[in-house]
Amino acid sequence: MIYENIMKLCQERQIRVSRLEKELGIGNATIRGWATSSPRIDLLKKVADFFGVTIDDLVSDAPVTEYQKSRPEKRTRSEKGD
């Protein structure tokens, strides 16, 4: 589910996984590898910080966007109606 949640966030932000890896200094195809293997926690933290979500959000079985909507502290101004 980690890989799927990251892919969803990338799609929402219109960023390719390869671009995300480059911006975070993560090796090429590392995130794609998380579809079949477990990521290092330090790399997962970098991804979570980039998207403004928690590691728990990334590893959850529920889509990460559902978590953001249900947790007001993670909502953006536009989501809050400001």
Stockholm file with secondary structure:
# STOCKHOLM 1.0

chainA/1-82         MIYENIMKLCQERQIRVSRLEKELGIGNATIRGWATSSPRIDLLKKVADFFGVTIDDLVSDAPVTEYQKSRPEKRTRSEKGD
#=GR chainA/1-82 SS CHHHHHHHHHHHHTCCHHHHHHHHTCCTTHHHHTTTSCCCHHHHHHHHHHHTCCHHHHHCSSCHHHHHHHCGGGCCHHHHTC
#=GC SS_cons        CHHHHHHHHHHHHTCCHHHHHHHHTCCTTHHHHTTTSCCCHHHHHHHHHHHTCCHHHHHCSSCHHHHHHHCGGGCCHHHHTC
//
